[in-house]
Amino acid sequence: MTLPLTISVLNADQTKINKQILPNSQVLLKYPCDGTGNSCFPYQVIFSIGIYRIELYGASGGGNSSTTIGGKGSYTSGYIDFKTKTTMFFYIGQKGSPNGANTYNGGGHGVYFAQDQKYGGSGGGATDMRYVSGDWDNLQNLKSRIMVAAGGSGAQDHWTFIEGAHGGALTGNNGKQAVRPGYTNSSALDNAVGATQISGGKGGIGYEKVGGWPNSRGESGSFGKAGGQPNNQWGSGGGGGYYGGGAGALVTWLVGTGSSGSSFVSGYPNCNAIRPEYSLSNPVHSGSPNHYSGYVFQVPIMRSGSESIPSPTNDFVMQEGNSGHGYVKITVIQRCAVVSCVCNMRYNFNMNFASPFLFR
C-alpha cells in the first residue's frame, strides 16, 4: 500500500527529514535534529482522506549513558478518521542531557558542575500532534495539541545516582530524593510533584539556606513547559508534557530529581481538555476529554514511562517506556478515494486493540 501522506519539515532543509518506512503501511518519524542544541523544528504531515493510527513516544530525561538514563518517556495512541485532506504538525521531544540544558518541546533544564563532573540532568521533551504550527512554545500553538506523550525528568548524580521520574499518563510522577551518607533526616526537602490535567508539576523545595543562596526551590511546570533549576543549584529538570513537571531541589544533606509531565489524548477518559478561551491569565478547562477542535481519537491508549509499550519499530515487541528522543508512528488503516476505500487487511482482521470499522 502506497502511503497517502506528504511529509516535510518546516523552516528547514528537507534533507533533515528522518523517517523510516516500516512494514504494514507504517512510517516512523524520528527526531530531525542532531541533538546538540535545544532548537529544532516540527514535521508537517498532510493526510489524505482515511483512517489512521497515531502513536507518540515522549523523550527520556538526561542521565549518564554509562550507567542509566533519566525517567523514560510516555506513550499515547489512538485512531483518527480524516473526512477531508488534513494537515497536522508533529513536534518530537528531545532527550535530556547530563549537562542540564533545556530540551526541545518542553523539557526543563538541570545543572552541571564540570569541576565535580556531577549533574542534575534536563528533562525529556514531550512529543505531540497539533494543527497549528510555529514556535513550539507559542501559546496558540500549544492550545492546538490534540495528543501529547509526556517526557521523563532528568536523573541526578550527586552523592548517589537517582533515576528520574518516568513520564506520566493522566498525571505525572513525583520526583525522588537521596540522603547524603551519614544523614537520616528527609523532612527538610519536599519532592517535586507531578503535573496533572489542569496544572503544572510543583517544583521541589528545600527548607534551609545553601552556600548563601536562598532556600532551594525548583521551578514549577506550566502548560506545555517543565520547570528548571533557576539558580544553578542541584536538582534535575522536569519532564515536558500536556502540563510540564517541576524541577528538583536540595538542602545540605538531601537532593531531589524533577517530576514528570502529564499526557493527553483527545477522547481519552478522564482527560481534561482546555476551552477555546484558555489563556495564561484565564486557564479554563472544559471538564471534557474532547478537544474543542472536534478532533477526537477512537480507541485511545495512554501509558506512563514505567509501563509496557510497543517498540517504535515493531508492534509485536514490547518494552518499558521510551528511551532517547521521542518518536511518531503513523499507520494507514484505511485510505479513501472519491468513490472507494482501500483497507489495511492486517489491522482489519488482526488488530492489536480494535477494528477501525467500529468507528467508521
Wavefront OBJ file of the C-alpha trace (Angstrom):
o trace
v 0.000 0.000 0.000
v 1.425 3.382 -1.004
v 1.346 5.688 1.992
v -1.157 8.511 1.353
v 0.956 11.005 3.303
v 3.030 14.028 2.351
v 5.803 14.513 4.921
v 8.039 17.571 5.201
v 9.872 19.591 7.837
v 9.025 23.248 8.421
v 11.587 26.037 8.072
v 14.423 23.613 7.395
v 16.266 21.800 4.621
v 14.134 18.834 3.545
v 17.193 16.598 3.849
v 16.546 16.864 7.601
v 13.576 14.506 7.286
v 14.430 11.474 9.404
v 11.886 8.777 8.684
v 11.788 5.003 8.425
v 9.248 3.113 6.344
v 8.053 0.064 8.270
v 6.016 -2.965 7.146
v 2.211 -2.924 7.224
v 1.771 0.624 5.894
v 3.610 2.344 8.723
v 6.045 5.247 8.825
v 8.235 6.162 11.808
v 9.261 9.802 12.233
v 12.434 10.354 14.242
v 13.915 13.434 15.905
v 15.091 15.502 12.917
v 17.938 17.434 14.591
v 21.397 16.422 15.783
v 20.545 16.757 19.466
v 23.482 19.017 20.365
v 21.348 22.151 20.788
v 17.841 22.672 22.097
v 16.286 24.162 18.956
v 14.591 22.073 16.297
v 11.544 22.130 14.010
v 8.333 20.157 13.512
v 7.193 17.745 10.856
v 4.305 18.744 8.638
v 2.183 15.792 7.539
v -0.626 16.127 5.013
v -3.118 13.283 5.442
v -5.345 12.124 2.607
v -8.933 11.161 3.452
v -8.883 7.997 5.540
v -8.386 6.397 8.933
v -5.001 6.439 10.651
v -3.477 5.155 13.834
v -1.222 7.693 15.570
v 1.371 6.641 18.167
v 3.532 9.107 20.089
v 6.569 8.437 22.285
v 7.832 11.056 24.754
v 11.565 11.581 25.270
v 13.539 10.352 28.262
v 15.285 12.606 30.767
v 19.008 13.251 30.849
v 21.419 10.950 32.599
v 24.811 9.310 32.335
v 24.609 6.857 29.450
v 27.305 4.683 31.019
v 25.027 3.918 33.970
v 21.409 4.690 33.229
v 19.163 7.340 31.727
v 16.672 9.663 33.315
v 12.973 8.904 33.526
v 11.573 7.176 30.444
v 9.065 8.754 28.091
v 5.335 8.009 27.966
v 3.288 6.501 25.125
v -0.050 7.548 23.651
v -2.033 6.259 20.686
v -5.413 6.392 19.010
v -7.283 6.142 15.708
v -8.454 9.219 13.848
v -10.764 9.492 10.830
v -9.992 12.396 8.498
v -13.008 13.195 6.311
v -11.038 15.730 4.243
v -7.394 16.235 3.365
v -5.887 17.446 6.643
v -2.565 18.995 7.665
v -1.112 18.202 11.073
v 2.174 19.070 12.763
v 4.266 16.752 14.916
v 6.708 18.125 17.487
v 9.098 15.410 18.645
v 10.642 15.643 22.112
v 14.404 15.873 22.504
v 16.047 13.566 25.030
v 17.534 15.170 28.117
v 21.256 15.573 28.677
v 23.544 15.404 31.711
v 24.811 18.939 31.007
v 21.445 20.238 32.107
v 20.345 22.354 29.118
v 16.662 22.819 28.239
v 15.341 20.328 25.699
v 13.181 20.872 22.642
v 9.448 20.754 23.261
v 9.296 21.440 26.929
v 11.929 19.609 28.979
v 13.232 21.665 31.930
v 16.927 22.414 32.461
v 19.022 20.922 35.246
v 22.595 21.811 36.209
v 26.123 20.576 35.508
v 29.232 21.215 37.618
v 32.287 20.476 35.480
v 34.731 20.610 38.397
v 32.931 17.742 40.125
v 31.575 16.089 36.976
v 28.260 15.859 38.777
v 24.923 16.832 37.320
v 21.179 17.175 37.533
v 20.008 16.166 34.061
v 17.490 18.047 31.961
v 14.010 16.650 31.443
v 12.930 14.995 28.199
v 10.677 16.906 25.837
v 7.101 15.854 25.115
v 6.032 14.570 21.703
v 2.762 15.967 20.398
v 0.356 16.288 17.479
v -1.163 19.716 16.804
v -2.906 21.545 13.989
v -1.264 24.984 14.364
v 2.426 25.377 13.541
v 5.089 27.826 14.694
v 7.396 28.057 17.692
v 6.854 25.047 19.921
v 6.154 27.178 22.993
v 3.742 29.677 21.428
v 0.516 29.547 23.443
v -1.823 29.399 20.446
v 0.200 26.511 19.059
v 0.207 24.679 22.389
v -3.560 25.085 22.630
v -3.958 23.160 19.351
v -2.365 19.965 20.710
v -4.741 17.020 20.403
v -2.349 14.289 21.578
v 0.657 14.577 23.904
v 3.091 11.925 25.189
v 4.981 13.203 28.242
v 8.731 13.177 28.783
v 10.625 11.832 31.783
v 12.516 14.024 34.252
v 16.296 14.198 34.460
v 18.413 11.885 36.578
v 20.502 13.183 39.477
v 24.148 12.303 40.121
v 25.333 13.819 43.381
v 26.047 11.621 46.402
v 24.473 8.748 44.578
v 22.670 8.182 41.307
v 18.899 8.825 41.347
v 16.817 7.798 38.366
v 14.463 10.470 37.042
v 10.681 10.234 37.240
v 9.133 8.353 34.328
v 6.796 10.278 32.029
v 3.238 10.424 33.284
v -0.128 9.283 31.982
v -3.093 11.324 33.260
v -0.776 12.671 35.944
v 2.983 12.953 36.122
v 5.152 11.056 38.554
v 6.706 12.712 41.591
v 10.413 13.379 41.935
v 12.707 11.229 44.056
v 15.386 12.105 46.610
v 18.576 10.733 48.101
v 20.038 11.354 51.555
v 23.723 12.167 51.944
v 25.642 9.300 53.584
v 25.640 9.674 57.349
v 22.368 11.619 57.447
v 18.843 10.335 58.022
v 16.514 13.355 58.135
v 14.458 13.706 54.942
v 11.907 16.207 56.246
v 13.767 19.306 55.027
v 13.112 18.660 51.324
v 9.764 18.465 49.558
v 9.979 16.377 46.414
v 8.841 17.824 43.111
v 5.205 16.859 42.414
v 3.981 15.508 39.072
v 1.841 17.515 36.654
v -1.922 16.977 36.343
v -4.570 17.555 33.682
v -5.087 21.130 34.863
v -1.779 22.310 36.320
v 1.972 22.029 36.041
v 4.017 19.972 38.446
v 5.209 21.697 41.605
v 8.951 22.254 41.964
v 10.828 20.763 44.898
v 11.533 22.967 47.926
v 14.456 22.884 50.359
v 13.998 24.434 53.802
v 17.467 25.757 54.604
v 19.995 28.105 53.036
v 22.729 26.518 50.932
v 26.033 28.317 50.351
v 24.486 31.721 50.920
v 21.682 31.164 48.412
v 18.052 31.469 49.454
v 16.119 28.300 50.161
v 16.493 25.978 47.179
v 13.366 25.913 45.063
v 12.907 24.197 41.724
v 10.723 25.939 39.166
v 7.208 24.600 38.762
v 5.903 23.427 35.403
v 3.223 25.103 33.318
v 1.083 24.490 30.228
v 3.391 22.660 27.825
v 6.586 23.520 29.718
v 8.542 21.883 32.537
v 10.323 23.706 35.334
v 14.105 24.015 35.560
v 16.720 24.807 38.195
v 16.720 28.633 38.312
v 19.785 29.313 40.477
v 22.252 26.744 39.154
v 21.723 24.629 42.243
v 21.461 20.869 42.413
v 18.233 19.294 41.230
v 17.227 17.895 37.846
v 14.769 19.354 35.340
v 11.140 18.333 34.991
v 9.759 16.350 32.058
v 7.700 18.025 29.335
v 4.040 17.225 28.764
v 0.477 18.483 28.386
v 1.466 20.228 31.569
v 5.166 20.040 32.427
v 6.722 18.624 35.572
v 8.560 20.610 38.254
v 12.318 20.734 38.872
v 14.078 19.192 41.857
v 15.823 20.998 44.728
v 18.363 20.349 47.507
v 19.464 21.041 51.050
v 22.864 20.261 52.576
v 22.141 16.556 53.071
v 19.345 15.930 50.551
v 18.989 16.264 46.795
v 15.970 15.581 44.585
v 15.022 14.974 40.977
v 12.374 16.738 38.967
v 8.878 15.355 38.433
v 7.374 14.358 35.099
v 4.722 15.864 32.863
v 1.198 14.647 32.157
v -0.058 13.192 28.863
v -3.209 13.999 26.903
v -5.290 12.296 24.205
v -8.454 13.955 22.939
v -11.163 11.405 23.723
v -9.309 9.520 26.471
v -11.439 9.066 29.622
v -10.615 11.494 32.443
v -8.509 13.772 30.264
v -9.465 17.404 30.792
v -9.357 19.473 27.611
v -8.888 23.224 27.631
v -11.579 25.643 26.499
v -11.079 27.833 23.395
v -10.662 30.965 25.533
v -7.841 29.415 27.594
v -5.089 31.900 28.411
v -2.311 32.187 30.967
v -4.472 34.573 32.991
v -7.622 32.514 32.458
v -6.570 28.833 32.359
v -10.036 27.356 31.942
v -10.767 23.700 31.221
v -13.931 22.117 29.867
v -14.101 19.029 32.079
v -14.474 17.007 28.871
v -11.811 14.718 27.390
v -12.565 16.006 23.881
v -10.553 18.863 22.399
v -12.648 21.855 21.328
v -11.419 21.478 17.722
v -13.557 18.380 17.267
v -10.526 16.179 16.581
v -11.197 13.142 18.773
v -9.372 9.805 18.806
v -11.106 6.454 18.971
v -9.703 3.522 20.995
v -7.303 5.908 22.793
v -4.434 4.452 24.818
v -2.136 6.127 27.346
v 0.816 4.540 29.135
v 3.334 6.008 31.553
v 7.070 5.586 31.086
v 7.135 2.767 33.635
v 4.639 0.623 31.708
v 4.966 -1.859 28.863
v 4.530 -0.271 25.423
v 5.041 -1.384 21.797
v 8.509 -0.844 20.361
v 8.589 2.076 17.901
v 9.908 -0.236 15.179
v 7.946 -3.429 15.865
v 4.356 -3.677 17.131
v 4.964 -7.195 18.444
v 7.960 -6.332 20.633
v 7.197 -4.737 23.987
v 9.470 -2.516 26.070
v 9.299 -0.462 29.258
v 8.732 3.187 28.356
v 10.725 5.053 25.741
v 14.456 5.743 25.990
v 16.123 8.515 23.977
v 14.469 11.040 21.687
v 10.746 10.801 21.050
v 9.083 9.186 18.031
v 5.928 9.447 15.960
v 4.497 6.352 14.267
v 1.682 6.615 11.728
v -0.197 3.577 10.425
v -2.550 3.773 7.458
v -5.678 1.840 8.429
v -7.955 2.841 5.581
v -7.400 5.282 2.740
v -10.244 6.582 0.617
v -10.590 7.974 -2.873
v -13.739 9.697 -4.119
v -15.745 6.502 -4.620
v -13.858 3.714 -2.848
v -11.734 2.776 0.143
v -8.689 0.518 0.422
v -8.173 -1.147 3.795
v -5.077 -2.329 5.625
v -6.013 -6.001 5.973
v -3.728 -6.623 8.931
v -5.484 -4.002 11.025
v -8.971 -5.060 9.952
v -8.572 -8.698 10.911
v -5.522 -8.847 13.189
v -5.879 -5.694 15.209
v -3.815 -5.195 18.339
v -6.547 -3.179 20.016
v -9.738 -2.808 17.949
v -11.198 -2.790 14.455
v -11.436 0.576 12.705
v -14.874 -0.424 11.418
v -16.168 0.258 14.926
v -15.915 3.971 14.298
v -16.320 4.498 10.552
l 1 2 3 4 5 6 7 8 9 10 11 12 13 14 15 16 17 18 19 20 21 22 23 24 25 26 27 28 29 30 31 32 33 34 35 36 37 38 39 40 41 42 43 44 45 46 47 48 49 50 51 52 53 54 55 56 57 58 59 60 61 62 63 64 65 66 67 68 69 70 71 72 73 74 75 76 77 78 79 80 81 82 83 84 85 86 87 88 89 90 91 92 93 94 95 96 97 98 99 100 101 102 103 104 105 106 107 108 109 110 111 112 113 114 115 116 117 118 119 120 121 122 123 124 125 126 127 128 129 130 131 132 133 134 135 136 137 138 139 140 141 142 143 144 145 146 147 148 149 150 151 152 153 154 155 156 157 158 159 160 161 162 163 164 165 166 167 168 169 170 171 172 173 174 175 176 177 178 179 180 181 182 183 184 185 186 187 188 189 190 191 192 193 194 195 196 197 198 199 200 201 202 203 204 205 206 207 208 209 210 211 212 213 214 215 216 217 218 219 220 221 222 223 224 225 226 227 228 229 230 231 232 233 234 235 236 237 238 239 240 241 242 243 244 245 246 247 248 249 250 251 252 253 254 255 256 257 258 259 260 261 262 263 264 265 266 267 268 269 270 271 272 273 274 275 276 277 278 279 280 281 282 283 284 285 286 287 288 289 290 291 292 293 294 295 296 297 298 299 300 301 302 303 304 305 306 307 308 309 310 311 312 313 314 315 316 317 318 319 320 321 322 323 324 325 326 327 328 329 330 331 332 333 334 335 336 337 338 339 340 341 342 343 344 345 346 347 348 349 350 351 352 353 354 355 356 357 358 359 360
